[in-house]
Amino acid sequence: MLYPIIDNVQFDLNVTCNAFCPGCHRYAFKDDKMYLNPYLTFNTSVDVSVIENIVQNSRLADDVWLDFVGLVGEPAAHKQFLEITDIIYKYKPNAVIQIHTNGGLRSTEFWKELAPKIMRQDVESSVVFSIDGLEDTNNTYRIGVLWEKVMENAKAYIDAGGRATWKCIEFPWNSHQKDEIQQLAKSMGMQQFRWEPNRDADSERMIKYMKAAKEFHKKTKIDSEDFNITNEGSKHPDTKNLSSEVGNQYKSFTEIEDKCFSENTIYVNYDGRVIPCCMFNGATTDPAFKEEMIPFIYDGNDKDWNNLYKNSLEDVLTNSWWTRLYSSFTDTPCSVCVSSCEKR
């Protein structure tokens, strides 16, 4: 039986964010301009009932790892995020929560309240702050994220007893700051520092996209209450031939390492749908992959077979599609499996 136990659940709670990172699935590019990805429904978020549906399922390990990944949205932008942590620990007191954030949203009071909610004895829950530089460099890629706000929020969370990691993507403009960034992280009380190389950081395409993202940001408004965004003309009328920063990956025959099954991991998106991983979800909204991935998931199946608003998690996990996916690894793997889970 596939998924006899679930050790890891990845969540993308919403399609709402304060940042305009050019490599994000939220955006697409055409004619050197940036647009909202036309395949995403912006300003949507998953209902807390979906979370409750999941954490009550008997397949979840007692110490299940719940990872709020933020692939297309900022987890802290979910209006009921604090309530979500309460629901999790109501049913899974030994669960480990990990939250990925740019740190630029919410008040310091929110972060102070979050810390004791997720910090429990013998449970290593934490917040991963994605901060790509110092005051003069973080905003180069994390466009729209205010440095002062990030520092205030991170300090409030740590001072309230929260466990934190500083994750920094390496770019040409911040590489010389590595030691200084690491020292600042240590002085703030960050328990870990992660420096992540970026092979596409200085490509001509990335530089072009960053310029487009900065222009897009100037024309965008973010609501201070619900964090919804508005941008006139933000969706390009022609959805053909749009390019996405993450969609230009190769496809070839290769041997697949089935991480979703071997690591007992599932991914739940902002629409309440269950799929194998965040890369899979990204491909369903990526112009370069969408035409392949949607039929791969839904052909021969009810369109709502993986929708937790209409099905229990148990019903979703016992659907025959998972067996078809597993078989595809040794038959004809999809592009996402090839590019993300190639056995090395």
C-alpha positions as a Python dict, from the first residue, in 0.01 Angstrom:
ca = {
    (1, 'M'): (0, 0, 0),
    (2, 'L'): (131, 343, -95),
    (3, 'Y'): (142, 593, 191),
    (4, 'P'): (88, 353, 483),
    (5, 'I'): (203, 646, 692),
    (6, 'I'): (259, 1015, 619),
    (7, 'D'): (571, 1167, 770),
    (8, 'N'): (566, 1503, 594),
    (9, 'V'): (292, 1736, 469),
    (10, 'Q'): (387, 2043, 268),
    (11, 'F'): (134, 2327, 268),
    (12, 'D'): (89, 2624, 37),
    (13, 'L'): (-179, 2813, 225),
    (14, 'N'): (-249, 3099, -13),
    (15, 'V'): (-172, 3295, -329),
    (16, 'T'): (-97, 3617, -145),
    (17, 'C'): (244, 3772, -86),
    (18, 'N'): (413, 4104, -23),
    (19, 'A'): (721, 4013, -226),
    (20, 'F'): (785, 4032, -600),
    (21, 'C'): (1069, 3784, -639),
    (22, 'P'): (1125, 3730, -1013),
    (23, 'G'): (1188, 3357, -973),
    (24, 'C'): (849, 3292, -812),
    (25, 'H'): (573, 3081, -968),
    (26, 'R'): (335, 3372, -902),
    (27, 'Y'): (470, 3558, -1203),
    (28, 'A'): (521, 3510, -1574),
    (29, 'F'): (710, 3715, -1830),
    (30, 'K'): (657, 3824, -2187),
    (31, 'D'): (824, 4090, -2399),
    (32, 'D'): (1051, 4181, -2107),
    (33, 'K'): (751, 4258, -1887),
    (34, 'M'): (627, 4088, -1573),
    (35, 'Y'): (265, 3976, -1526),
    (36, 'L'): (66, 3783, -1270),
    (37, 'N'): (65, 3416, -1363),
    (38, 'P'): (-266, 3376, -1552),
    (39, 'Y'): (-304, 3018, -1429),
    (40, 'L'): (-320, 3115, -1062),
    (41, 'T'): (-623, 3248, -875),
    (42, 'F'): (-476, 3532, -677),
    (43, 'N'): (-580, 3641, -328),
    (44, 'T'): (-717, 3294, -244),
    (45, 'S'): (-636, 3090, 65),
    (46, 'V'): (-716, 2745, 197),
    (47, 'D'): (-985, 2718, 463),
    (48, 'V'): (-889, 2598, 811),
    (49, 'S'): (-1136, 2310, 767),
    (50, 'V'): (-895, 2159, 514),
    (51, 'I'): (-615, 2166, 771),
    (52, 'E'): (-846, 2000, 1022),
    (53, 'N'): (-938, 1735, 764),
    (54, 'I'): (-572, 1648, 726),
    (55, 'V'): (-443, 1648, 1083),
    (56, 'Q'): (-725, 1421, 1202),
    (57, 'N'): (-626, 1148, 956),
    (58, 'S'): (-488, 834, 1121),
    (59, 'R'): (-219, 792, 854),
    (60, 'L'): (-30, 1095, 981),
    (61, 'A'): (264, 1005, 1203),
    (62, 'D'): (240, 1128, 1562),
    (63, 'D'): (550, 1338, 1500),
    (64, 'V'): (450, 1440, 1146),
    (65, 'W'): (650, 1725, 991),
    (66, 'L'): (420, 2004, 870),
    (67, 'D'): (606, 2234, 635),
    (68, 'F'): (449, 2567, 531),
    (69, 'V'): (656, 2617, 218),
    (70, 'G'): (526, 2938, 61),
    (71, 'L'): (577, 2835, -301),
    (72, 'V'): (331, 3097, -432),
    (73, 'G'): (225, 3272, -112),
    (74, 'E'): (351, 3404, 218),
    (75, 'P'): (224, 3177, 501),
    (76, 'A'): (200, 3470, 743),
    (77, 'A'): (-47, 3637, 506),
    (78, 'H'): (-312, 3377, 590),
    (79, 'K'): (-560, 3555, 815),
    (80, 'Q'): (-606, 3253, 1041),
    (81, 'F'): (-250, 3134, 1062),
    (82, 'L'): (-233, 3142, 1441),
    (83, 'E'): (-560, 2948, 1456),
    (84, 'I'): (-410, 2689, 1221),
    (85, 'T'): (-127, 2621, 1465),
    (86, 'D'): (-384, 2569, 1743),
    (87, 'I'): (-577, 2319, 1529),
    (88, 'I'): (-260, 2128, 1449),
    (89, 'Y'): (-157, 2085, 1811),
    (90, 'K'): (-511, 2000, 1916),
    (91, 'Y'): (-490, 1678, 1714),
    (92, 'K'): (-113, 1629, 1677),
    (93, 'P'): (63, 1758, 1991),
    (94, 'N'): (396, 1610, 1878),
    (95, 'A'): (387, 1753, 1526),
    (96, 'V'): (684, 1956, 1406),
    (97, 'I'): (591, 2282, 1233),
    (98, 'Q'): (829, 2461, 998),
    (99, 'I'): (730, 2796, 849),
    (100, 'H'): (909, 2959, 555),
    (101, 'T'): (868, 3336, 543),
    (102, 'N'): (1024, 3651, 404),
    (103, 'G'): (950, 3808, 742),
    (104, 'G'): (807, 4126, 598),
    (105, 'L'): (440, 4089, 694),
    (106, 'R'): (244, 4122, 1017),
    (107, 'S'): (316, 4313, 1334),
    (108, 'T'): (576, 4228, 1595),
    (109, 'E'): (284, 4123, 1818),
    (110, 'F'): (192, 3849, 1571),
    (111, 'W'): (545, 3710, 1579),
    (112, 'K'): (560, 3733, 1958),
    (113, 'E'): (237, 3534, 1980),
    (114, 'L'): (350, 3277, 1724),
    (115, 'A'): (666, 3176, 1913),
    (116, 'P'): (507, 3016, 2223),
    (117, 'K'): (233, 2859, 2009),
    (118, 'I'): (478, 2645, 1812),
    (119, 'M'): (761, 2608, 2064),
    (120, 'R'): (689, 2293, 2261),
    (121, 'Q'): (904, 2069, 2475),
    (122, 'D'): (1087, 1804, 2268),
    (123, 'V'): (933, 1941, 1946),
    (124, 'E'): (1176, 2129, 1720),
    (125, 'S'): (933, 2359, 1540),
    (126, 'S'): (1089, 2663, 1377),
    (127, 'V'): (1061, 2956, 1140),
    (128, 'V'): (1290, 2984, 838),
    (129, 'F'): (1345, 3349, 752),
    (130, 'S'): (1440, 3388, 384),
    (131, 'I'): (1664, 3695, 394),
    (132, 'D'): (1891, 3734, 94),
    (133, 'G'): (2148, 3982, 215),
    (134, 'L'): (2178, 4286, 436),
    (135, 'E'): (1996, 4619, 433),
    (136, 'D'): (2151, 4723, 102),
    (137, 'T'): (2110, 4388, -78),
    (138, 'N'): (1806, 4192, 52),
    (139, 'N'): (1562, 4400, -151),
    (140, 'T'): (1755, 4341, -474),
    (141, 'Y'): (1581, 4005, -519),
    (142, 'R'): (1318, 4018, -241),
    (143, 'I'): (1156, 4314, -412),
    (144, 'G'): (896, 4486, -197),
    (145, 'V'): (1019, 4341, 134),
    (146, 'L'): (1121, 4607, 385),
    (147, 'W'): (1446, 4534, 568),
    (148, 'E'): (1351, 4717, 887),
    (149, 'K'): (1025, 4523, 909),
    (150, 'V'): (1201, 4190, 862),
    (151, 'M'): (1454, 4266, 1134),
    (152, 'E'): (1184, 4382, 1378),
    (153, 'N'): (969, 4073, 1319),
    (154, 'A'): (1256, 3825, 1338),
    (155, 'K'): (1384, 3981, 1660),
    (156, 'A'): (1034, 3981, 1814),
    (157, 'Y'): (990, 3612, 1733),
    (158, 'I'): (1334, 3509, 1862),
    (159, 'D'): (1310, 3721, 2177),
    (160, 'A'): (976, 3552, 2253),
    (161, 'G'): (1153, 3216, 2257),
    (162, 'G'): (1115, 3112, 1894),
    (163, 'R'): (1364, 2887, 1714),
    (164, 'A'): (1478, 3042, 1385),
    (165, 'T'): (1693, 2979, 1080),
    (166, 'W'): (1834, 3245, 846),
    (167, 'K'): (1828, 3114, 488),
    (168, 'C'): (2014, 3321, 231),
    (169, 'I'): (2030, 3265, -145),
    (170, 'E'): (2370, 3352, -288),
    (171, 'F'): (2376, 3620, -557),
    (172, 'P'): (2662, 3816, -714),
    (173, 'W'): (2554, 4124, -517),
    (174, 'N'): (2553, 3957, -173),
    (175, 'S'): (2828, 3692, -197),
    (176, 'H'): (3085, 3926, -41),
    (177, 'Q'): (2856, 3968, 261),
    (178, 'K'): (2835, 3602, 361),
    (179, 'D'): (3048, 3630, 676),
    (180, 'E'): (2877, 3951, 786),
    (181, 'I'): (2530, 3802, 729),
    (182, 'Q'): (2621, 3489, 923),
    (183, 'Q'): (2753, 3696, 1211),
    (184, 'L'): (2435, 3905, 1221),
    (185, 'A'): (2224, 3589, 1222),
    (186, 'K'): (2423, 3455, 1517),
    (187, 'S'): (2401, 3781, 1711),
    (188, 'M'): (2022, 3787, 1665),
    (189, 'G'): (1989, 3438, 1809),
    (190, 'M'): (1926, 3245, 1488),
    (191, 'Q'): (2001, 2880, 1561),
    (192, 'Q'): (2100, 2797, 1205),
    (193, 'F'): (2239, 2975, 899),
    (194, 'R'): (2188, 2831, 552),
    (195, 'W'): (2377, 2967, 252),
    (196, 'E'): (2224, 2841, -73),
    (197, 'P'): (2407, 2875, -406),
    (198, 'N'): (2198, 2985, -705),
    (199, 'R'): (2328, 2866, -1041),
    (200, 'D'): (2100, 3104, -1234),
    (201, 'A'): (2164, 3411, -1019),
    (202, 'D'): (2369, 3612, -1264),
    (203, 'S'): (2214, 3491, -1589),
    (204, 'E'): (2107, 3746, -1847),
    (205, 'R'): (1751, 3621, -1812),
    (206, 'M'): (1744, 3669, -1434),
    (207, 'I'): (1881, 4023, -1461),
    (208, 'K'): (1613, 4104, -1721),
    (209, 'Y'): (1339, 3956, -1504),
    (210, 'M'): (1455, 4148, -1198),
    (211, 'K'): (1428, 4475, -1387),
    (212, 'A'): (1075, 4382, -1498),
    (213, 'A'): (980, 4284, -1141),
    (214, 'K'): (1087, 4623, -1007),
    (215, 'E'): (871, 4801, -1264),
    (216, 'F'): (577, 4572, -1182),
    (217, 'H'): (615, 4643, -811),
    (218, 'K'): (588, 5019, -868),
    (219, 'K'): (240, 4973, -1020),
    (220, 'T'): (108, 4732, -758),
    (221, 'K'): (-89, 4803, -441),
    (222, 'I'): (-111, 4570, -140),
    (223, 'D'): (-404, 4598, 100),
    (224, 'S'): (-277, 4657, 454),
    (225, 'E'): (-556, 4450, 609),
    (226, 'D'): (-588, 4133, 399),
    (227, 'F'): (-266, 4165, 194),
    (228, 'N'): (-451, 4126, -136),
    (229, 'I'): (-280, 4279, -436),
    (230, 'T'): (-416, 4486, -722),
    (231, 'N'): (-239, 4582, -1041),
    (232, 'E'): (-417, 4721, -1345),
    (233, 'G'): (-326, 4525, -1656),
    (234, 'S'): (-136, 4272, -1449),
    (235, 'K'): (-267, 3967, -1636),
    (236, 'H'): (-154, 3949, -1995),
    (237, 'P'): (-448, 3893, -2233),
    (238, 'D'): (-248, 3644, -2439),
    (239, 'T'): (-158, 3344, -2223),
    (240, 'K'): (33, 3167, -2498),
    (241, 'N'): (410, 3164, -2506),
    (242, 'L'): (450, 3309, -2161),
    (243, 'S'): (773, 3208, -1993),
    (244, 'S'): (826, 3135, -1626),
    (245, 'E'): (1160, 3150, -1448),
    (246, 'V'): (1116, 2798, -1312),
    (247, 'G'): (970, 2642, -1624),
    (248, 'N'): (1275, 2601, -1846),
    (249, 'Q'): (1385, 2259, -1732),
    (250, 'Y'): (1481, 1964, -1947),
    (251, 'K'): (1281, 1650, -2020),
    (252, 'S'): (1449, 1319, -2090),
    (253, 'F'): (1433, 955, -1997),
    (254, 'T'): (1601, 889, -1668),
    (255, 'E'): (1570, 674, -1360),
    (256, 'I'): (1338, 827, -1098),
    (257, 'E'): (1398, 834, -726),
    (258, 'D'): (1043, 831, -589),
    (259, 'K'): (1091, 1077, -304),
    (260, 'C'): (722, 1143, -245),
    (261, 'F'): (657, 776, -164),
    (262, 'S'): (991, 681, -12),
    (263, 'E'): (980, 986, 216),
    (264, 'N'): (603, 956, 276),
    (265, 'T'): (538, 1314, 170),
    (266, 'I'): (229, 1486, 30),
    (267, 'Y'): (166, 1845, -73),
    (268, 'V'): (-157, 2042, -16),
    (269, 'N'): (-211, 2359, -216),
    (270, 'Y'): (-410, 2681, -172),
    (271, 'D'): (-713, 2522, -346),
    (272, 'G'): (-718, 2235, -97),
    (273, 'R'): (-588, 1984, -352),
    (274, 'V'): (-348, 1702, -266),
    (275, 'I'): (-61, 1620, -502),
    (276, 'P'): (283, 1462, -455),
    (277, 'C'): (502, 1768, -402),
    (278, 'C'): (540, 2143, -443),
    (279, 'M'): (726, 2102, -773),
    (280, 'F'): (428, 1909, -909),
    (281, 'N'): (196, 2191, -812),
    (282, 'G'): (425, 2453, -960),
    (283, 'A'): (419, 2271, -1290),
    (284, 'T'): (37, 2280, -1306),
    (285, 'T'): (53, 2660, -1312),
    (286, 'D'): (372, 2698, -1514),
    (287, 'P'): (325, 2785, -1883),
    (288, 'A'): (611, 2554, -1976),
    (289, 'F'): (461, 2247, -1806),
    (290, 'K'): (86, 2308, -1768),
    (291, 'E'): (-28, 2145, -2093),
    (292, 'E'): (141, 1821, -1992),
    (293, 'M'): (64, 1818, -1619),
    (294, 'I'): (-311, 1887, -1609),
    (295, 'P'): (-400, 1581, -1823),
    (296, 'F'): (-143, 1376, -1632),
    (297, 'I'): (-330, 1442, -1306),
    (298, 'Y'): (-693, 1454, -1416),
    (299, 'D'): (-742, 1246, -1733),
    (300, 'G'): (-953, 940, -1652),
    (301, 'N'): (-1046, 1080, -1312),
    (302, 'D'): (-1306, 1307, -1159),
    (303, 'K'): (-1180, 1666, -1167),
    (304, 'D'): (-1227, 1693, -791),
    (305, 'W'): (-1078, 1357, -694),
    (306, 'N'): (-795, 1527, -497),
    (307, 'N'): (-1001, 1817, -357),
    (308, 'L'): (-1020, 1813, 24),
    (309, 'Y'): (-1324, 2040, 21),
    (310, 'K'): (-1517, 1749, -132),
    (311, 'N'): (-1326, 1442, -14),
    (312, 'S'): (-1158, 1312, 296),
    (313, 'L'): (-781, 1273, 290),
    (314, 'E'): (-834, 898, 314),
    (315, 'D'): (-1045, 896, -3),
    (316, 'V'): (-783, 1100, -186),
    (317, 'L'): (-495, 875, -82),
    (318, 'T'): (-676, 555, -183),
    (319, 'N'): (-749, 682, -534),
    (320, 'S'): (-591, 468, -806),
    (321, 'W'): (-407, 771, -946),
    (322, 'W'): (-124, 725, -695),
    (323, 'T'): (-58, 376, -829),
    (324, 'R'): (-53, 518, -1182),
    (325, 'L'): (198, 780, -1073),
    (326, 'Y'): (420, 517, -910),
    (327, 'S'): (410, 304, -1225),
    (328, 'S'): (505, 603, -1440),
    (329, 'F'): (843, 627, -1267),
    (330, 'T'): (960, 315, -1451),
    (331, 'D'): (751, 370, -1762),
    (332, 'T'): (717, 727, -1893),
    (333, 'P'): (789, 978, -1616),
    (334, 'C'): (652, 1329, -1635),
    (335, 'S'): (882, 1626, -1688),
    (336, 'V'): (859, 1734, -1324),
    (337, 'C'): (962, 1393, -1192),
    (338, 'V'): (1252, 1388, -1436),
    (339, 'S'): (1380, 1734, -1346),
    (340, 'S'): (1316, 1709, -970),
    (341, 'C'): (1370, 1344, -876),
    (342, 'E'): (1634, 1210, -1110),
    (343, 'K'): (1830, 932, -940),
    (344, 'R'): (2193, 1037, -918),
}
